[in-house]
Every structure is written in C-alpha cells, then in structure tokens.
Amino acid sequence: MGMKFLLFTVDSASYGIAAEAVGEMVRAVAVAPLPGAPAAIAGIIDVRGSIVPVFDMRVRLGASHRAVSPDDHFILVHATGRTAALHVDTVVELVEIDPAAIATASAQLPPTPLIAGVALLPSGLTLIHDVDSFLSTAESETLETALTASAARS
C-alpha cells in the first residue's frame, strides 16, 4: 500500500508533501506583511479568524520572489506545531506513491533539511518535502516573536 502525497509546482518544478500534513487547499489571497519574520515568511493571512503565517515557497526553494497572483494557491498544512500556508504556483493532484519508489534525499542530493526524498513518477522527478523542517529552530523562534509583536499591535 502506498503513501498519499499532494503534488504542487513552484517555478515549474514538481514537489510533494505528505497528505496527512495537509488541512486544505485554497486560492491565494492578499498577504499582510509581518515585520521581523524570517525571510521565508511572506507575511500572514486570516483563515476563518486565525492568523496563519505564509511561507514563500519560491524563496524557501531558492527561486526568486514573485508577488501573489490570483492564479496561485495556498496549501494549509500542520507543521512545526502550527497551521501554516504554503504559497505555491499550482496544486497538481493527490497521488499514492509506493514507499519503495521514494529514494532518500541523502542518497540522491547534497544534504538539505527540506527534502525528505525523491520520487520518480510518470510525470518526472518529484522532491518530497518534510513540512516540519521548513523552519529552523532559530527561524521558528523569530516567527513566534514576530507573531507575538503583531498580535500586540492589533
């Protein structure tokens, strides 16, 4: 039995995250800036009354920043003990991948904490991400400080 992954694209490259980490997918909306946040955080959005940090996946993955477009998507995930939105270009599909078809990242790539594995799919190579590693401990602390300061200003 395979594991389920949600596939998405950023800058024409294919990525996947474990489906169990995904809460929902929504169309992108305007992002409010969050002063003092780590570079990978584009800002914050309001999701049904909850303030949610938005990861700029283009920046996190080494591509150039691009403003949010109405054609973009946010994937709401449960990561690092909080809900976060991943700003991606497109959500592609939910797929089931045999764990044997996923090579560990360390066997295929230089060390990177973001990539958990590489899967060869009919559409090509897909990098599998570990959503809990999107922020380092220092970045997580910086984000928490920025969110607390933002709440105090509200």
TACOR-V356633 format. One line per field, one symbol per residue. psi: psi as a letter, one per 20 degrees, with the letter a starting at -180 (. if undefined). A space follows every 50 residues. Layout:
# TACOR-V356633
psi: ???
This chain:
# TACOR-V356633
psi: prqpqpqrqpljqprqqphiipgrpqqqrqppqnpiqqhiohbqroolip ppqopnhgghjjrqqpqpqiirqpoproqljrpqpoorgqpfrpqppphi joqqhhihrqppihphrpporhiappppqohijhprgghggggggggghg hhh.
